[in-house]
């Protein structure tokens, strides 16, 4: 129960940013300082977002409104790893020598490969989260300042 409450607390803190921008007319009437404050309020730190993806896959994509993209990458990676895991299991059964140590090695070999592929999926998700967060911040800057950031 404590773990669930901790997860809910972390998620509520992580997703507690607002995404509602004022209208374009209101933004145009703002001073440069107000625009800068608005940008800083809505900008998402790419490194924090990568951390969120590492903790809960696709959560960083959710924060930059690219949840479907993150879920698609995660699902495709899971599918590929399941196919690879299944084919590894079929191939390894042909090579078992019948001893206990060989069978133990083959089972661990399959599990290790599946774990490695899952880690690779998470690494791809984290890298894509960084890229998508940078794009989100660039588009936010462009929306607020009508200019491309330096």
BAFI-3210 file (N, C-alpha, C; in Angstrom, 3 decimals, decimal comma, padded with zeros to 6 digits):
// residues 150
n [1|2|3|4|5|6|7|8|9|10|11|12|13|14|15|16|17|18|19|20|21|22|23|24|25|26|27|28|29|30|31|32|33|34|35|36|37|38|39|40|41|42|43|44|45|46|47|48|49|50|51|52|53|54|55|56|57|58|59|60|61|62|63|64|65|66|67|68|69|70|71|72|73|74|75|76|77|78|79|80|81|82|83|84|85|86|87|88|89|90|91|92|93|94|95|96|97|98|99|100|101|102|103|104|105|106|107|108|109|110|111|112|113|114|115|116|117|118|119|120|121|122|123|124|125|126|127|128|129|130|131|132|133|134|135|136|137|138|139|140|141|142|143|144|145|146|147|148|149|150]
n.u [000,825|001,972|003,842|002,240|001,001|003,275|004,057|001,813|002,026|004,522|003,883|001,862|003,324|005,093|003,472|002,314|002,353|001,121|-000,573|-001,950|-001,848|-001,997|-004,143|-003,173|-003,373|-003,289|-000,718|000,800|000,386|001,884|004,774|008,329|009,536|007,363|006,689|008,975|008,818|006,462|007,310|009,330|007,754|006,262|008,098|009,804|012,125|014,517|016,172|015,047|012,693|013,623|014,403|011,911|010,876|012,604|011,840|009,073|008,040|007,217|006,131|007,506|007,102|004,384|004,256|005,089|003,132|003,231|002,397|001,310|003,287|005,462|004,314|003,956|006,623|007,493|005,745|006,370|009,055|008,720|007,342|009,234|011,261|009,925|009,525|012,189|012,979|011,338|012,277|014,890|014,491|013,542|015,755|017,755|016,875|017,576|020,257|020,787|022,494|021,531|022,347|022,123|023,399|023,719|021,065|020,284|021,954|020,981|018,361|018,892|020,334|018,412|016,748|018,543|019,048|016,503|016,210|018,274|017,317|015,036|016,213|017,467|015,255|014,187|016,322|016,192|013,680|014,214|016,145|014,599|012,698|014,202|014,784|012,175|011,324|013,046|012,146|009,534|009,996|011,234|009,147|007,346|008,741|008,766|006,035|005,460|007,336|007,368|009,542|012,546|014,366|017,687]
n.v [-001,194|001,219|001,549|001,977|004,403|006,029|005,925|007,139|009,691|010,535|010,508|012,456|014,728|014,790|015,167|017,606|019,972|022,815|023,186|025,031|027,729|031,308|033,157|033,936|036,653|037,757|037,010|038,503|041,032|041,071|042,000|041,642|040,521|039,320|037,449|035,872|034,850|033,368|031,483|030,167|029,087|027,147|025,622|022,509|020,627|018,813|016,800|016,092|015,116|012,922|011,368|010,802|009,172|007,033|006,044|005,529|004,169|005,912|008,112|010,531|011,208|011,629|013,991|015,883|015,849|013,737|011,144|008,967|008,435|007,661|005,408|003,834|003,356|001,932|-000,284|-001,414|-002,097|-003,955|-005,950|-006,711|-007,646|-009,757|-011,454|-011,965|-013,157|-015,426|-016,795|-017,245|-019,042|-021,274|-021,918|-022,434|-024,752|-026,783|-027,104|-028,030|-030,092|-031,911|-032,039|-030,866|-028,399|-027,296|-026,910|-025,088|-022,963|-022,352|-021,459|-019,167|-017,760|-017,090|-015,468|-013,405|-012,249|-011,285|-009,417|-007,654|-006,707|-005,354|-003,347|-001,983|-001,031|000,773|002,575|003,631|004,836|006,779|008,362|009,280|010,693|012,851|014,146|014,770|016,433|018,599|019,513|020,193|022,332|024,122|024,640|025,799|028,124|029,344|029,798|031,612|033,763|034,300|033,604|031,813|029,914|030,712]
n.w [000,000|000,759|-001,241|-003,479|-002,803|-002,746|-005,441|-006,648|-005,513|-006,573|-009,312|-009,384|-008,719|-010,855|-013,096|-012,762|-014,214|-015,985|-019,095|-020,457|-022,460|-022,674|-024,946|-028,348|-028,878|-026,315|-025,601|-027,409|-026,395|-024,122|-022,160|-022,794|-020,556|-019,266|-021,199|-021,145|-018,528|-018,826|-020,689|-019,206|-017,222|-018,565|-019,884|-020,245|-018,501|-020,191|-019,103|-016,632|-017,661|-019,067|-016,924|-015,785|-017,790|-017,563|-015,073|-015,314|-018,107|-021,113|-019,789|-019,938|-022,593|-022,475|-020,985|-022,838|-024,646|-026,487|-026,158|-027,558|-029,432|-027,784|-026,568|-028,823|-029,628|-027,399|-027,442|-029,959|-029,505|-027,429|-028,808|-030,749|-029,046|-027,855|-030,044|-030,701|-028,311|-028,276|-030,567|-029,780|-027,707|-029,086|-030,668|-028,755|-027,494|-029,196|-028,792|-026,244|-023,982|-022,265|-019,651|-016,261|-015,734|-018,271|-019,078|-017,166|-017,841|-020,421|-019,873|-018,347|-020,240|-022,171|-020,603|-019,928|-022,426|-023,036|-020,984|-021,678|-024,124|-023,263|-021,732|-023,772|-025,172|-023,300|-023,217|-025,819|-025,667|-023,694|-024,982|-027,153|-025,740|-024,807|-027,260|-028,176|-026,119|-026,388|-028,896|-028,182|-026,386|-028,145|-029,962|-028,184|-027,480|-029,964|-030,299|-028,229|-028,527|-031,242|-032,786|-033,633|-031,284|-030,083]
ca.u [000,000|002,858|004,459|001,238|000,873|004,493|003,979|000,792|002,602|005,534|003,217|001,167|004,338|005,686|002,537|001,595|002,597|-000,040|-000,273|-002,818|-001,215|-002,945|-004,393|-002,117|-003,532|-002,793|000,740|001,354|000,285|002,786|006,132|009,322|009,739|006,210|006,819|010,035|008,256|005,520|008,109|009,976|006,709|005,768|009,223|010,038|013,536|014,661|016,826|014,019|011,747|014,280|014,335|010,548|010,730|013,337|011,066|007,801|008,146|006,297|005,632|008,133|006,383|003,086|004,417|005,267|001,984|003,614|002,206|001,101|004,595|006,198|003,682|004,251|008,013|007,556|005,039|007,169|010,214|008,263|007,015|010,500|011,974|009,189|009,838|013,579|013,005|010,735|013,161|016,046|014,075|013,483|017,107|018,543|016,455|018,273|021,653|020,982|023,214|020,827|022,808|021,458|024,073|023,424|019,679|020,262|022,601|020,102|017,262|019,422|020,737|017,204|016,320|019,489|018,828|015,257|016,496|019,084|016,480|014,181|017,040|017,671|013,995|014,117|017,325|015,639|012,614|014,819|016,750|013,520|012,091|015,057|014,574|010,821|011,237|013,709|011,222|008,421|010,460|011,467|007,833|006,801|009,448|008,288|004,669|005,447|008,149|007,293|010,935|013,227|015,368|019,093]
ca.v [000,000|002,369|001,702|002,562|005,818|006,708|006,055|008,158|010,984|010,882|010,825|013,736|015,783|014,794|015,617|018,767|021,184|023,232|023,300|026,039|029,012|032,376|033,285|034,594|038,102|038,089|036,858|039,644|042,236|040,930|042,528|040,583|039,850|038,444|036,326|035,017|034,140|032,394|030,417|029,409|028,354|026,027|024,851|021,250|020,279|017,528|015,795|015,602|014,343|011,637|010,626|010,298|008,046|005,912|005,509|005,023|004,320|006,769|009,257|011,735|011,529|012,161|015,365|016,777|015,588|012,762|009,870|007,906|008,121|006,899|004,102|003,078|002,890|000,911|-001,466|-002,018|-002,715|-005,157|-006,953|-007,194|-008,446|-011,016|-012,294|-012,413|-014,055|-016,688|-017,497|-017,696|-020,223|-022,415|-022,276|-022,962|-026,099|-027,713|-027,241|-028,495|-031,360|-032,819|-031,955|-029,831|-027,110|-026,752|-026,439|-023,870|-021,933|-021,961|-020,663|-017,855|-017,098|-016,499|-014,375|-012,305|-011,577|-010,543|-008,263|-006,712|-006,054|-004,403|-002,191|-001,246|-000,323|001,910|003,554|004,304|005,717|007,912|009,236|009,932|011,665|014,044|014,813|015,319|017,535|019,742|020,017|020,831|023,629|024,992|025,066|026,700|029,395|029,927|030,251|032,773|034,872|034,393|033,556|030,552|030,149|030,707]
ca.w [000,000|000,816|-002,558|-004,377|-002,435|-003,181|-006,905|-006,942|-005,143|-007,570|-010,571|-009,272|-008,789|-012,189|-014,119|-012,235|-014,986|-016,753|-020,519|-021,061|-022,752|-023,015|-026,384|-029,119|-028,704|-024,982|-025,618|-028,152|-025,567|-022,976|-022,276|-022,979|-019,274|-019,042|-022,125|-020,640|-017,376|-019,356|-021,285|-018,129|-016,500|-019,365|-020,431|-019,545|-018,459|-020,879|-018,264|-015,708|-018,453|-019,334|-015,666|-015,669|-018,712|-016,983|-013,953|-015,827|-019,563|-021,869|-019,026|-020,475|-023,828|-022,061|-020,524|-023,988|-025,516|-027,506|-025,486|-028,552|-030,004|-026,786|-026,418|-030,049|-029,547|-026,349|-027,915|-031,027|-028,872|-026,726|-029,818|-031,316|-028,044|-027,676|-031,203|-030,529|-027,155|-028,704|-031,494|-029,009|-026,971|-030,003|-031,093|-027,645|-027,133|-030,070|-028,405|-024,872|-023,923|-021,391|-018,275|-015,483|-015,856|-019,602|-019,082|-016,368|-018,643|-021,515|-019,335|-017,999|-021,474|-022,745|-019,736|-020,043|-023,700|-022,935|-020,143|-022,456|-025,128|-022,555|-021,398|-025,026|-025,460|-022,382|-023,666|-027,005|-025,172|-022,992|-026,000|-027,893|-024,825|-024,843|-028,549|-028,230|-025,160|-027,028|-029,919|-027,472|-025,888|-029,303|-030,445|-027,167|-027,652|-031,216|-030,063|-027,335|-028,994|-032,713|-033,242|-033,374|-030,233|-030,486]
c.u [000,868|003,511|003,498|001,076|002,089|004,479|002,976|001,323|003,629|004,895|002,500|002,144|004,906|004,776|001,783|001,903|001,347|000,366|-001,124|-002,066|-002,299|-003,130|-003,258|-002,177|-002,989|-001,267|001,391|001,341|001,244|004,118|007,094|009,568|008,594|006,262|007,876|009,559|007,273|006,256|008,747|008,966|006,295|006,870|009,434|011,524|013,718|015,277|015,867|013,018|012,323|014,228|012,948|010,321|011,469|012,577|009,789|007,799|006,951|005,785|006,260|007,480|005,015|003,202|004,593|004,207|002,333|003,447|002,045|002,420|005,413|005,630|003,953|005,667|008,131|006,913|005,826|008,400|009,848|007,984|008,282|011,237|011,256|009,467|011,256|013,682|012,441|011,640|014,410|015,698|014,015|014,877|017,910|018,142|017,138|019,675|021,866|021,588|022,536|021,305|022,113|022,088|023,808|022,014|019,572|020,869|021,667|018,950|017,739|019,825|019,545|016,753|017,242|019,296|017,543|015,471|017,305|018,232|015,537|014,965|017,298|016,426|013,892|015,127|016,833|014,538|013,183|015,444|015,671|012,798|012,886|014,803|013,204|010,640|011,903|012,805|010,046|008,817|010,710|010,141|007,156|007,428|008,935|006,871|004,647|006,169|008,081|008,685|011,491|014,287|016,795|019,718]
c.v [001,257|002,629|002,362|004,046|006,621|006,926|007,129|009,550|011,431|011,259|012,166|014,904|015,904|015,358|016,874|020,059|021,524|023,407|024,357|027,350|030,059|032,444|034,057|036,116|038,537|037,995|038,045|040,922|042,195|041,610|041,347|039,809|038,890|037,225|035,340|034,211|033,055|031,205|029,544|028,580|027,088|025,170|023,611|020,929|018,902|016,436|015,235|014,722|012,968|010,761|010,027|009,107|006,823|005,260|004,841|005,227|005,054|007,967|010,562|012,172|012,136|013,632|016,352|016,504|014,682|011,353|008,728|007,494|007,268|005,507|003,230|002,528|001,764|-000,396|-002,175|-002,715|-003,980|-006,282|-007,558|-008,068|-009,768|-011,976|-012,842|-013,411|-015,419|-017,473|-017,991|-018,974|-021,450|-022,864|-022,910|-024,383|-027,141|-028,013|-027,749|-029,882|-032,355|-032,777|-030,806|-028,466|-026,477|-026,196|-025,136|-022,708|-021,444|-021,105|-019,260|-017,076|-016,402|-015,300|-013,178|-011,545|-010,761|-009,293|-007,215|-005,987|-005,053|-003,156|-001,340|-000,450|000,923|002,985|004,322|005,268|006,959|008,887|009,978|010,950|012,964|014,837|015,479|016,472|018,781|020,357|020,749|022,226|024,614|025,512|026,021|028,085|030,117|030,490|031,537|033,971|035,111|034,396|032,176|030,801|030,039|029,364]
c.w [000,000|-000,534|-003,539|-004,086|-002,876|-004,698|-007,292|-006,621|-006,172|-008,907|-010,511|-009,310|-010,197|-013,253|-013,712|-012,991|-015,794|-018,213|-021,208|-021,217|-022,962|-024,527|-027,053|-028,942|-027,339|-024,919|-026,324|-027,323|-024,374|-023,248|-022,446|-021,685|-018,974|-019,960|-021,642|-019,423|-017,821|-019,957|-020,208|-017,336|-017,246|-019,982|-019,590|-019,636|-019,114|-020,010|-017,209|-016,439|-018,800|-018,078|-015,475|-016,596|-018,190|-015,840|-014,445|-017,342|-020,164|-021,083|-019,506|-021,774|-023,506|-021,681|-021,672|-025,062|-026,699|-026,950|-026,477|-029,181|-029,042|-026,600|-027,634|-030,045|-028,532|-026,818|-029,015|-030,455|-028,126|-027,709|-030,413|-030,306|-027,793|-028,829|-031,076|-029,384|-027,532|-029,626|-030,781|-028,254|-027,862|-030,405|-029,978|-027,284|-028,011|-029,567|-026,985|-024,889|-022,974|-019,949|-017,574|-015,686|-017,217|-019,662|-018,296|-017,153|-019,746|-021,018|-018,984|-019,237|-022,129|-021,920|-019,835|-021,339|-023,676|-022,086|-020,892|-023,487|-024,466|-022,159|-022,636|-025,390|-024,584|-022,786|-024,890|-026,586|-024,500|-023,985|-026,781|-027,028|-024,829|-026,125|-028,596|-027,247|-025,724|-028,098|-029,273|-026,991|-027,023|-029,854|-029,469|-027,306|-028,900|-031,050|-029,251|-027,943|-030,498|-033,323|-032,939|-032,313|-030,750|-030,203]
res [x|x|x|x|x|x|x|x|x|x|x|x|x|x|x|x|x|x|x|x|x|x|x|x|x|x|x|x|x|x|x|x|x|x|x|x|x|x|x|x|x|x|x|x|x|x|x|x|x|x|x|x|x|x|x|x|x|x|x|x|x|x|x|x|x|x|x|x|x|x|x|x|x|x|x|x|x|x|x|x|x|x|x|x|x|x|x|x|x|x|x|x|x|x|x|x|x|x|x|x|x|x|x|x|x|x|x|x|x|x|x|x|x|x|x|x|x|x|x|x|x|x|x|x|x|x|x|x|x|x|x|x|x|x|x|x|x|x|x|x|x|x|x|x|x|x|x|x|x|x]
***
